[in-house]
């Protein structure tokens, strides 16, 4: 641990949660499947056409089967004893009327193809998703489920047959990949219903309805099914449900959950990261295989290393949406959907506001350099809180946008930068940093004893950077700013003034993977603690070497450094 990092980010005992990184495919991987005992993981990729089997403990590639270019592998499945592997492919025949499918069974020892079956299905518009399984404890009996055009159909190849026959068909409205799963062990076909936000289970052999269970997840926030074993059905959801005056919103980290198909009980398994797409899970070993982006790399994590609670966020039913740091680096402002808090760098709460409707888009919050004043722009106006007394100035009628507050040493004067009203881009929300960049048109002074504005207008002020700052002189006669000094008696400006420490000494690299000192990489950050710059996250780094930022998963990261 470097000595200059005096307050490190809170991380798990294992630095990063990836236990294995499986590289080899050239493009997007599909059809990930664990063997029943969890010893092996099979993967296939359409771009390179390869089928690979990996040892789930060591990451070694134990089987590499090149595929003919005319076939596109879409799903794989192990037999019950893991001695055989079946693969379903989209064939070269893909006309306006029908689609060619094939199923190939391989020997796990030699990698040789044992059986090949080819058949065609009517082509429907839209999604085409395929799943394949061996019948329980049988090498020669296969089931293939196909979702296309809002229908789900199951095809069956019996032991002595050389062809596949359609077993049954039902209209489901499935529109997304991964919204259904089949299991020979449980003898079930399960799918997510768009109509009533429920998971519907049907008998694999006949399509007969078995059960329906509501999970209160809409189509945009259901991820995909991972496994079905016994009565346990494993799936991913993409956020946590919450509510506001405008209706429902979703926030927080994606989660893996387990549904008991007999009782309907839903249990939490673990949280995952925003960019992960879990594809397979082994309940026997507690391993999860996931992909991200389209790189062809497969990552594996151990459930022991996964967070069991959303411990990075301290708010029940809410998430951190904005973080700011005082200029002295001693206090951190944390705004959530329901409250605004001021904490020290260790997380101890010094001030907590009453309930407010604070949202990430179009709203912002600021703390004074000494941590004595908090400003929050919320749905119904602007709040200015005096931390020690808890007094709320409640500037509800103001049409301006206030930022960078400062309090005089005597505690009698309060100053703000006043920003011009924001202009949203193409109807989208605009975050506080965008509005702070060169849009200030005056400085506002406030008498804290009388509670009135002081008639000193300084229009035409332009901050020198988007991270504008100000502080009073000890005699309260001069206001030092990043653009110069303001004489509060005469209203005259003087250029030069007080030099503020270089706030860029500590920073986050452009790819968010390093904490930097004057542009040099100093400390590598695990993926779970990186700043998501491309998603409009708020980032503050001040002269006293405190760095804080909020993340899409609803957490806040705070670090503090000294000069090495």
HUTAMO-V774747 format. One record per residue. N is the residue number from 0. RES is the residue in one letter. SS is DSSP state (hx for helix, st for strand, lp for the rest). PHI is phi in radians with two decimals (* if undefined). Layout:
# HUTAMO-V774747
n->N res->RES ss->SS phi->PHI
n->N res->RES ss->SS phi->PHI
This chain:
# HUTAMO-V774747
n->0 res->X ss->lp phi->*
n->1 res->X ss->lp phi->-1.14
n->2 res->X ss->lp phi->-1.19
n->3 res->X ss->lp phi->-1.37
n->4 res->X ss->st phi->-1.65
n->5 res->X ss->st phi->-1.46
n->6 res->X ss->st phi->-2.24
n->7 res->X ss->lp phi->-1.39
n->8 res->X ss->lp phi->-1.20
n->9 res->X ss->lp phi->-1.36
n->10 res->X ss->lp phi->-2.31
n->11 res->X ss->lp phi->-1.22
n->12 res->X ss->lp phi->-1.05
n->13 res->X ss->lp phi->-1.60
n->14 res->X ss->lp phi->-1.37
n->15 res->X ss->lp phi->1.66
n->16 res->X ss->lp phi->-1.70
n->17 res->X ss->st phi->-1.28
n->18 res->X ss->st phi->-1.59
n->19 res->X ss->st phi->-2.52
n->20 res->X ss->st phi->-2.18
n->21 res->X ss->st phi->-1.80
n->22 res->X ss->lp phi->-1.96
n->23 res->X ss->lp phi->2.76
n->24 res->X ss->lp phi->-1.28
n->25 res->X ss->lp phi->-1.57
n->26 res->X ss->lp phi->-2.61
n->27 res->X ss->lp phi->-0.91
n->28 res->X ss->st phi->-1.62
n->29 res->X ss->st phi->-2.51
n->30 res->X ss->st phi->1.18
n->31 res->X ss->st phi->-1.12
n->32 res->X ss->st phi->-2.68
n->33 res->X ss->st phi->-1.47
n->34 res->X ss->lp phi->-1.22
n->35 res->X ss->lp phi->-0.93
n->36 res->X ss->lp phi->-1.51
n->37 res->X ss->lp phi->1.43
n->38 res->X ss->lp phi->-1.31
n->39 res->X ss->st phi->-2.13
n->40 res->X ss->st phi->-2.22
n->41 res->X ss->st phi->-1.82
n->42 res->X ss->st phi->-2.38
n->43 res->X ss->st phi->-2.45
n->44 res->X ss->st phi->-2.42
n->45 res->X ss->lp phi->-1.27
n->46 res->X ss->lp phi->-1.16
n->47 res->X ss->lp phi->-1.68
n->48 res->X ss->lp phi->1.20
n->49 res->X ss->lp phi->-1.54
n->50 res->X ss->st phi->-2.05
n->51 res->X ss->st phi->-2.22
n->52 res->X ss->st phi->-2.12
n->53 res->X ss->st phi->-2.02
n->54 res->X ss->st phi->-1.39
n->55 res->X ss->lp phi->-1.25
n->56 res->X ss->lp phi->-1.67
n->57 res->X ss->lp phi->-1.76
n->58 res->X ss->lp phi->1.44
n->59 res->X ss->lp phi->-1.25
n->60 res->X ss->st phi->-1.47
n->61 res->X ss->st phi->-1.56
n->62 res->X ss->st phi->-2.63
n->63 res->X ss->st phi->-2.27
n->64 res->X ss->st phi->-1.92
n->65 res->X ss->lp phi->-1.19
n->66 res->X ss->lp phi->-1.98
n->67 res->X ss->lp phi->-1.08
n->68 res->X ss->lp phi->-1.11
n->69 res->X ss->lp phi->-1.42
n->70 res->X ss->lp phi->-2.02
n->71 res->X ss->st phi->-2.03
n->72 res->X ss->st phi->-1.19
n->73 res->X ss->st phi->-2.19
n->74 res->X ss->st phi->-2.80
n->75 res->X ss->st phi->-2.36
n->76 res->X ss->st phi->-2.77
n->77 res->X ss->st phi->-1.56
n->78 res->X ss->lp phi->-1.31
n->79 res->X ss->lp phi->-1.07
n->80 res->X ss->lp phi->-1.65
n->81 res->X ss->lp phi->1.09
n->82 res->X ss->lp phi->-1.59
n->83 res->X ss->st phi->-2.34
n->84 res->X ss->st phi->-2.31
n->85 res->X ss->st phi->-1.92
n->86 res->X ss->st phi->-2.34
n->87 res->X ss->st phi->-1.82
n->88 res->X ss->st phi->-2.27
n->89 res->X ss->st phi->-1.56
n->90 res->X ss->st phi->-1.43
n->91 res->X ss->st phi->-1.26
n->92 res->X ss->st phi->-1.47
n->93 res->X ss->st phi->-2.52
n->94 res->X ss->lp phi->-1.61
n->95 res->X ss->lp phi->-1.22
n->96 res->X ss->lp phi->-1.69
n->97 res->X ss->st phi->-2.56
n->98 res->X ss->st phi->-2.19
n->99 res->X ss->st phi->-1.57
n->100 res->X ss->st phi->-2.13
n->101 res->X ss->st phi->-2.46
n->102 res->X ss->st phi->-2.22
n->103 res->X ss->st phi->-2.15
n->104 res->X ss->st phi->-1.90
n->105 res->X ss->st phi->-2.00
n->106 res->X ss->st phi->-1.49
n->107 res->X ss->lp phi->-1.25
n->108 res->X ss->lp phi->-1.46
n->109 res->X ss->lp phi->-1.67
n->110 res->X ss->lp phi->1.42
n->111 res->X ss->lp phi->-1.39
n->112 res->X ss->st phi->-1.32
n->113 res->X ss->st phi->-1.68
n->114 res->X ss->st phi->-2.41
n->115 res->X ss->st phi->-2.34
n->116 res->X ss->st phi->-2.25
n->117 res->X ss->st phi->-2.26
n->118 res->X ss->st phi->-2.72
n->119 res->X ss->st phi->-2.11
n->120 res->X ss->st phi->-2.25
n->121 res->X ss->st phi->-1.08
n->122 res->X ss->lp phi->-1.50
n->123 res->X ss->lp phi->-2.06
n->124 res->X ss->lp phi->-1.22
n->125 res->X ss->lp phi->1.51
n->126 res->X ss->lp phi->-1.02
n->127 res->X ss->st phi->-2.30
n->128 res->X ss->st phi->-2.20
n->129 res->X ss->st phi->-2.21
n->130 res->X ss->st phi->-2.30
n->131 res->X ss->st phi->-2.40
n->132 res->X ss->st phi->-2.52
n->133 res->X ss->st phi->-1.33
n->134 res->X ss->lp phi->-1.12
n->135 res->X ss->lp phi->-1.00
n->136 res->X ss->lp phi->1.03
n->137 res->X ss->lp phi->-2.44
n->138 res->X ss->lp phi->-1.55
n->139 res->X ss->lp phi->-1.76
n->140 res->X ss->lp phi->-2.06
n->141 res->X ss->st phi->-2.22
n->142 res->X ss->st phi->-2.11
n->143 res->X ss->st phi->-2.21
n->144 res->X ss->st phi->-1.89
n->145 res->X ss->st phi->-2.28
n->146 res->X ss->st phi->-1.87
n->147 res->X ss->st phi->-2.74
n->148 res->X ss->lp phi->0.98
n->149 res->X ss->lp phi->1.45
n->150 res->X ss->st phi->-2.00
n->151 res->X ss->st phi->-2.11
n->152 res->X ss->st phi->-2.24
n->153 res->X ss->st phi->-2.04
n->154 res->X ss->st phi->-1.95
n->155 res->X ss->st phi->-2.33
n->156 res->X ss->st phi->-1.97
n->157 res->X ss->lp phi->-1.35
n->158 res->X ss->lp phi->-1.03
n->159 res->X ss->lp phi->-1.65
n->160 res->X ss->lp phi->-1.62
n->161 res->X ss->lp phi->-1.83
n->162 res->X ss->lp phi->-2.30
n->163 res->X ss->lp phi->-1.64
n->164 res->X ss->st phi->-2.18
n->165 res->X ss->st phi->-1.23
n->166 res->X ss->st phi->-1.54
n->167 res->X ss->st phi->-2.93
n->168 res->X ss->st phi->-2.60
n->169 res->X ss->st phi->-2.59
n->170 res->X ss->st phi->-1.48
n->171 res->X ss->lp phi->-2.15
n->172 res->X ss->lp phi->1.36
n->173 res->X ss->lp phi->-1.10
n->174 res->X ss->lp phi->-2.17
n->175 res->X ss->lp phi->-2.19
n->176 res->X ss->lp phi->-1.13
n->177 res->X ss->lp phi->1.48
n->178 res->X ss->lp phi->-1.53
n->179 res->X ss->st phi->-2.62
n->180 res->X ss->st phi->-2.64
n->181 res->X ss->st phi->-2.14
n->182 res->X ss->st phi->-2.52
n->183 res->X ss->lp phi->-1.34
n->184 res->X ss->lp phi->-1.11
n->185 res->X ss->lp phi->-1.52
n->186 res->X ss->lp phi->0.95
n->187 res->X ss->st phi->-2.28
n->188 res->X ss->st phi->-2.06
n->189 res->X ss->st phi->-2.09
n->190 res->X ss->st phi->-2.47
n->191 res->X ss->st phi->-1.59
n->192 res->X ss->st phi->-1.61
n->193 res->X ss->lp phi->-1.25
n->194 res->X ss->lp phi->-1.27
n->195 res->X ss->lp phi->-2.16
n->196 res->X ss->lp phi->0.93
n->197 res->X ss->st phi->-2.41
n->198 res->X ss->st phi->-1.81
n->199 res->X ss->st phi->-1.87
n->200 res->X ss->st phi->-1.93
n->201 res->X ss->st phi->-2.22
n->202 res->X ss->st phi->-1.22
n->203 res->X ss->lp phi->-1.08
n->204 res->X ss->lp phi->-1.33
n->205 res->X ss->lp phi->-2.08
n->206 res->X ss->lp phi->1.43
n->207 res->X ss->lp phi->-1.12
n->208 res->X ss->st phi->-1.16
n->209 res->X ss->st phi->-1.86
n->210 res->X ss->st phi->-2.86
n->211 res->X ss->st phi->-2.36
n->212 res->X ss->st phi->-2.36
n->213 res->X ss->st phi->-1.31
n->214 res->X ss->lp phi->-2.16
n->215 res->X ss->lp phi->0.95
n->216 res->X ss->lp phi->-2.29
n->217 res->X ss->lp phi->-1.49
n->218 res->X ss->lp phi->-1.11
n->219 res->X ss->lp phi->-1.35
n->220 res->X ss->lp phi->-2.14
n->221 res->X ss->st phi->-1.57
n->222 res->X ss->st phi->-1.48
n->223 res->X ss->st phi->-2.90
n->224 res->X ss->st phi->-1.43
n->225 res->X ss->st phi->-1.94
n->226 res->X ss->st phi->-2.87
n->227 res->X ss->st phi->-2.44
n->228 res->X ss->st phi->-2.42
n->229 res->X ss->lp phi->1.14
n->230 res->X ss->lp phi->-1.65
n->231 res->X ss->st phi->-1.63
n->232 res->X ss->st phi->-2.07
n->233 res->X ss->st phi->-1.79
n->234 res->X ss->st phi->-2.58
n->235 res->X ss->st phi->-2.01
n->236 res->X ss->st phi->-2.01
n->237 res->X ss->lp phi->-1.75
n->238 res->X ss->lp phi->3.13
n->239 res->X ss->st phi->-1.88
n->240 res->X ss->st phi->-1.40
n->241 res->X ss->st phi->-2.48
n->242 res->X ss->st phi->-2.47
n->243 res->X ss->st phi->-2.30
n->244 res->X ss->lp phi->-1.12
n->245 res->X ss->lp phi->-1.57
n->246 res->X ss->st phi->2.09
n->247 res->X ss->st phi->-1.59
n->248 res->X ss->st phi->-2.36
n->249 res->X ss->st phi->-2.16
n->250 res->X ss->st phi->-2.66
n->251 res->X ss->lp phi->1.58
n->252 res->X ss->lp phi->-1.47
n->253 res->X ss->lp phi->-1.03
n->254 res->X ss->st phi->-2.39
n->255 res->X ss->st phi->-1.76
n->256 res->X ss->st phi->-2.28
n->257 res->X ss->st phi->-2.20
n->258 res->X ss->st phi->-1.87
n->259 res->X ss->st phi->-1.47
n->260 res->X ss->lp phi->-1.25
n->261 res->X ss->lp phi->-1.59
n->262 res->X ss->lp phi->-1.77
n->263 res->X ss->lp phi->1.45
n->264 res->X ss->lp phi->-1.29
n->265 res->X ss->st phi->-1.91
n->266 res->X ss->st phi->-2.00
n->267 res->X ss->st phi->-1.41
n->268 res->X ss->st phi->-1.87
n->269 res->X ss->st phi->-2.86
n->270 res->X ss->st phi->-1.56
n->271 res->X ss->lp phi->-2.21
n->272 res->X ss->lp phi->-1.55
n->273 res->X ss->lp phi->-1.01
n->274 res->X ss->lp phi->-1.50
n->275 res->X ss->lp phi->-1.38
n->276 res->X ss->st phi->-2.19
n->277 res->X ss->st phi->-1.04
n->278 res->X ss->st phi->-2.01
n->279 res->X ss->st phi->-2.71
n->280 res->X ss->st phi->-2.44
n->281 res->X ss->st phi->-1.96
n->282 res->X ss->lp phi->-1.21
n->283 res->X ss->lp phi->-1.25
n->284 res->X ss->lp phi->-1.86
n->285 res->X ss->lp phi->1.32
n->286 res->X ss->st phi->-1.80
n->287 res->X ss->st phi->-2.14
n->288 res->X ss->st phi->-1.78
n->289 res->X ss->st phi->-2.44
n->290 res->X ss->st phi->-2.15
n->291 res->X ss->lp phi->-2.74
n->292 res->X ss->lp phi->1.03
n->293 res->X ss->lp phi->-2.22
n->294 res->X ss->lp phi->-1.52
n->295 res->X ss->lp phi->1.47
n->296 res->X ss->lp phi->-1.61
n->297 res->X ss->st phi->-1.93
n->298 res->X ss->st phi->-1.92
n->299 res->X ss->st phi->-2.24
n->300 res->X ss->st phi->-2.21
n->301 res->X ss->st phi->-1.75
n->302 res->X ss->lp phi->-1.03
n->303 res->X ss->lp phi->-1.10
n->304 res->X ss->lp phi->-1.50
n->305 res->X ss->lp phi->-1.38
n->306 res->X ss->lp phi->-1.17
n->307 res->X ss->lp phi->-1.62
n->308 res->X ss->lp phi->-2.38
n->309 res->X ss->lp phi->-1.44
n->310 res->X ss->lp phi->-1.23
n->311 res->X ss->lp phi->-1.32
n->312 res->X ss->lp phi->-2.01
n->313 res->X ss->lp phi->-1.74
n->314 res->X ss->lp phi->-2.02
n->315 res->X ss->lp phi->-1.31
n->316 res->X ss->lp phi->1.22
n->317 res->X ss->lp phi->-2.59
n->318 res->X ss->lp phi->-2.47
n->319 res->X ss->st phi->-1.19
n->320 res->X ss->st phi->-2.01
n->321 res->X ss->st phi->-2.68
n->322 res->X ss->st phi->-2.33
n->323 res->X ss->st phi->-2.48
n->324 res->X ss->st phi->-2.18
n->325 res->X ss->lp phi->-1.20
n->326 res->X ss->lp phi->-1.13
n->327 res->X ss->lp phi->-1.39
n->328 res->X ss->lp phi->1.29
n->329 res->X ss->lp phi->-1.72
n->330 res->X ss->st phi->-2.24
n->331 res->X ss->st phi->-2.17
n->332 res->X ss->st phi->-1.62
n->333 res->X ss->st phi->-2.17
n->334 res->X ss->st phi->-1.88
n->335 res->X ss->st phi->-2.06
n->336 res->X ss->lp phi->-1.11
n->337 res->X ss->lp phi->-1.98
n->338 res->X ss->lp phi->-2.58
n->339 res->X ss->st phi->-2.11
n->340 res->X ss->st phi->-2.12
n->341 res->X ss->st phi->-2.05
n->342 res->X ss->st phi->-2.19
n->343 res->X ss->st phi->-1.41
n->344 res->X ss->lp phi->-1.20
n->345 res->X ss->lp phi->-1.61
n->346 res->X ss->lp phi->1.68
n->347 res->X ss->lp phi->-1.32
n->348 res->X ss->st phi->-1.44
n->349 res->X ss->st phi->-1.75
n->350 res->X ss->st phi->-2.70
n->351 res->X ss->st phi->-2.41
n->352 res->X ss->lp phi->-1.31
n->353 res->X ss->lp phi->-1.19
n->354 res->X ss->lp phi->-1.13
n->355 res->X ss->lp phi->-2.33
n->356 res->X ss->lp phi->-1.79
n->357 res->X ss->lp phi->-1.78
n->358 res->X ss->lp phi->-2.17
n->359 res->X ss->lp phi->-1.17
n->360 res->X ss->lp phi->-1.52
n->361 res->X ss->lp phi->1.49
n->362 res->X ss->lp phi->-2.13
n->363 res->X ss->lp phi->-2.67
n->364 res->X ss->st phi->-2.54
n->365 res->X ss->st phi->-2.47
n->366 res->X ss->st phi->-2.24
n->367 res->X ss->lp phi->-1.20
n->368 res->X ss->lp phi->-1.03
n->369 res->X ss->lp phi->-1.68
n->370 res->X ss->lp phi->1.34
n->371 res->X ss->lp phi->-1.68
n->372 res->X ss->st phi->-2.34
n->373 res->X ss->st phi->-2.17
n->374 res->X ss->st phi->-2.04
n->375 res->X ss->st phi->-2.41
n->376 res->X ss->st phi->-1.70
n->377 res->X ss->st phi->-2.13
n->378 res->X ss->lp phi->-1.04
n->379 res->X ss->lp phi->-1.84
n->380 res->X ss->st phi->2.37
n->381 res->X ss->st phi->-2.08
n->382 res->X ss->st phi->-1.91
n->383 res->X ss->st phi->-2.16
n->384 res->X ss->st phi->-1.82
n->385 res->X ss->st phi->-1.61
n->386 res->X ss->lp phi->-1.10
n->387 res->X ss->lp phi->-1.15
n->388 res->X ss->lp phi->-1.62
n->389 res->X ss->lp phi->1.36
n->390 res->X ss->lp phi->-1.16
n->391 res->X ss->st phi->-1.98
n->392 res->X ss->lp phi->-1.27
n->393 res->X ss->lp phi->0.88
n->394 res->X ss->st phi->-1.44
n->395 res->X ss->lp phi->-1.28
n->396 res->X ss->lp phi->-1.56
n->397 res->X ss->lp phi->-1.17
n->398 res->X ss->lp phi->-1.76
n->399 res->X ss->lp phi->-1.77
n->400 res->X ss->st phi->-2.12
n->401 res->X ss->st phi->-1.72
n->402 res->X ss->st phi->-2.66
n->403 res->X ss->st phi->0.84
n->404 res->X ss->st phi->-1.21
n->405 res->X ss->st phi->-2.52
n->406 res->X ss->st phi->-2.09
n->407 res->X ss->lp phi->-1.22
n->408 res->X ss->lp phi->-1.06
n->409 res->X ss->lp phi->-1.37
n->410 res->X ss->lp phi->1.37
n->411 res->X ss->lp phi->-1.73
n->412 res->X ss->st phi->-2.04
n->413 res->X ss->st phi->-2.26
n->414 res->X ss->st phi->-2.20
n->415 res->X ss->st phi->-2.40
n->416 res->X ss->st phi->-1.50
n->417 res->X ss->st phi->-1.87
n->418 res->X ss->st phi->-1.74
n->419 res->X ss->lp phi->-1.12
n->420 res->X ss->lp phi->-0.96
n->421 res->X ss->lp phi->-1.19
n->422 res->X ss->lp phi->-2.01
n->423 res->X ss->lp phi->-1.03
n->424 res->X ss->lp phi->-1.55
n->425 res->X ss->lp phi->0.91
n->426 res->X ss->lp phi->1.45
n->427 res->X ss->lp phi->-1.51
n->428 res->X ss->lp phi->-1.19
n->429 res->X ss->lp phi->-2.17
n->430 res->X ss->lp phi->-1.43
n->431 res->X ss->hx phi->-1.07
n->432 res->X ss->hx phi->-1.16
n->433 res->X ss->hx phi->-1.09
n->434 res->X ss->hx phi->-1.30
n->435 res->X ss->hx phi->-1.37
n->436 res->X ss->lp phi->-1.37
n->437 res->X ss->lp phi->1.20
n->438 res->X ss->lp phi->-1.99
n->439 res->X ss->st phi->-1.23
n->440 res->X ss->st phi->-2.13
n->441 res->X ss->st phi->-2.94
n->442 res->X ss->st phi->-1.99
n->443 res->X ss->st phi->-1.86
n->444 res->X ss->st phi->-1.89
n->445 res->X ss->st phi->-2.31
n->446 res->X ss->st phi->-1.50
n->447 res->X ss->lp phi->-1.27
n->448 res->X ss->lp phi->-1.35
n->449 res->X ss->lp phi->-1.61
n->450 res->X ss->lp phi->1.28
n->451 res->X ss->st phi->-2.15
n->452 res->X ss->st phi->-1.31
n->453 res->X ss->st phi->-1.52
n->454 res->X ss->lp phi->-1.34
n->455 res->X ss->lp phi->-2.30
n->456 res->X ss->lp phi->-1.67
n->457 res->X ss->lp phi->-2.31
n->458 res->X ss->lp phi->-1.29
n->459 res->X ss->lp phi->1.56
n->460 res->X ss->lp phi->-1.16
n->461 res->X ss->lp phi->-2.27
n->462 res->X ss->lp phi->-1.14
n->463 res->X ss->lp phi->-1.37
n->464 res->X ss->lp phi->-2.74
n->465 res->X ss->lp phi->-1.24
n->466 res->X ss->lp phi->-1.83
n->467 res->X ss->lp phi->-1.20
n->468 res->X ss->lp phi->-2.51
n->469 res->X ss->st phi->-2.72
n->470 res->X ss->st phi->-2.72
n->471 res->X ss->st phi->-1.49
n->472 res->X ss->lp phi->-1.28
n->473 res->X ss->lp phi->-1.11
n->474 res->X ss->lp phi->-1.61
n->475 res->X ss->lp phi->1.11
n->476 res->X ss->lp phi->-1.73
n->477 res->X ss->st phi->-2.29
n->478 res->X ss->st phi->-1.92
n->479 res->X ss->st phi->-1.47
n->480 res->X ss->st phi->-2.34
n->481 res->X ss->lp phi->-1.23
n->482 res->X ss->lp phi->-1.76
n->483 res->X ss->st phi->2.44
n->484 res->X ss->st phi->-1.83
n->485 res->X ss->st phi->-1.97
n->486 res->X ss->st phi->-1.34
n->487 res->X ss->lp phi->-1.27
n->488 res->X ss->lp phi->-1.45
n->489 res->X ss->lp phi->-1.79
n->490 res->X ss->lp phi->1.38
n->491 res->X ss->lp phi->-1.56
n->492 res->X ss->st phi->-1.70
n->493 res->X ss->st phi->-2.30
n->494 res->X ss->lp phi->-1.27
n->495 res->X ss->lp phi->1.59
n->496 res->X ss->lp phi->1.40
n->497 res->X ss->lp phi->-1.40
n->498 res->X ss->lp phi->-1.46
n->499 res->X ss->lp phi->-1.63
n->500 res->X ss->lp phi->-0.96
n->501 res->X ss->lp phi->-1.16
n->502 res->X ss->lp phi->-1.36
n->503 res->X ss->lp phi->-1.67
n->504 res->X ss->lp phi->-1.07
n->505 res->X ss->st phi->-1.88
n->506 res->X ss->st phi->-2.72
n->507 res->X ss->st phi->-1.88
n->508 res->X ss->lp phi->-1.10
n->509 res->X ss->lp phi->-1.04
n->510 res->X ss->lp phi->-1.59
n->511 res->X ss->lp phi->1.15
n->512 res->X ss->lp phi->-1.70
n->513 res->X ss->st phi->-2.30
n->514 res->X ss->st phi->-1.52
n->515 res->X ss->st phi->-1.98
n->516 res->X ss->st phi->-2.06
n->517 res->X ss->lp phi->0.87
n->518 res->X ss->lp phi->1.54
n->519 res->X ss->st phi->-1.71
n->520 res->X ss->st phi->-1.18
n->521 res->X ss->st phi->-2.11
n->522 res->X ss->st phi->-2.43
n->523 res->X ss->st phi->-1.35
n->524 res->X ss->lp phi->-1.84
n->525 res->X ss->lp phi->-1.15
n->526 res->X ss->hx phi->-1.02
n->527 res->X ss->hx phi->-1.23
n->528 res->X ss->hx phi->-2.22
n->529 res->X ss->lp phi->-1.69
n->530 res->X ss->lp phi->-1.34
n->531 res->X ss->lp phi->-1.64
n->532 res->X ss->hx phi->-1.09
n->533 res->X ss->hx phi->-1.26
n->534 res->X ss->hx phi->-1.82
n->535 res->X ss->lp phi->1.32
n->536 res->X ss->lp phi->-1.27
n->537 res->X ss->lp phi->-1.56
n->538 res->X ss->st phi->-2.42
n->539 res->X ss->st phi->-2.26
n->540 res->X ss->st phi->-2.49
n->541 res->X ss->lp phi->-2.04
n->542 res->X ss->lp phi->-1.10
n->543 res->X ss->lp phi->-1.53
n->544 res->X ss->lp phi->1.20
n->545 res->X ss->st phi->-1.83
n->546 res->X ss->st phi->-2.09
n->547 res->X ss->st phi->-2.54
n->548 res->X ss->st phi->-2.74
n->549 res->X ss->st phi->-1.74
n->550 res->X ss->lp phi->-2.18
n->551 res->X ss->lp phi->-1.09
n->552 res->X ss->lp phi->-1.40
n->553 res->X ss->lp phi->1.59
n->554 res->X ss->lp phi->-1.86
n->555 res->X ss->st phi->-2.15
n->556 res->X ss->st phi->-2.01
n->557 res->X ss->st phi->-2.25
n->558 res->X ss->st phi->-2.34
n->559 res->X ss->st phi->-2.37
n->560 res->X ss->st phi->-2.23
n->561 res->X ss->lp phi->-2.19
n->562 res->X ss->lp phi->-1.24
n->563 res->X ss->lp phi->-1.30
